[in-house]
């Protein structure tokens, strides 16, 4: 289910009252690939509720360049929300997820293996809020950026 921040806040209160563990991950998810799916599966194992934050179109363009995203934020959100491990999706405007971490205060924050605590822009929020960080190993040779290059080089 795709939620707005106000609806997410209400749901978080319910989940906390029920003693459920909340897991948060985030990304652009411009072209969904098996690495994303495996990360979502592993993230879901850490708790009861998996929330996926999706960068808005504007933040993707700021992070990845003027030719991205390829797929609109609403379509990316719908695709991710349809995946079995994912419980809820929220689109966020910021360039990093610090504000969303502050809002959700998850038990776990999950990122792919191309990150470490030291390289995460939201490191300060993770430490300050005492959130457990779980790094999921990457699937070698698979990334959205590589898929985009491959498609562009195919001259389709």
C-alpha angles and dihedrals in degrees: 000000000000112000137190118225094259093052091045091055091055092048092049090056090053093047093048091048089052091050094244121159115236125211124192130194130163146188147133095272090190094160112018113226138170092270090062092048092050091049090052091049092051092044092052090056089064097063151354101264124042115198118188118201113207122200114241119244090258094052092047090053091050092049101038106025141259096302094059145121101045093186122045121251093248093051092045089050092049092049094049093044089056093060114105099234093050118090101175140006129203127186113221130193101206124098091237134027100244094112091048091050088052091051098044100031090196124200087231134023113200128200136169121263095262087080137065130185089262094054099044114106088213093054094117093054092048092053096041093049093043093234119169111241120212120188113202115206115250123246101247116245095011124106137132091242090054091048090051091050091048092051093046092048091051089065091222 
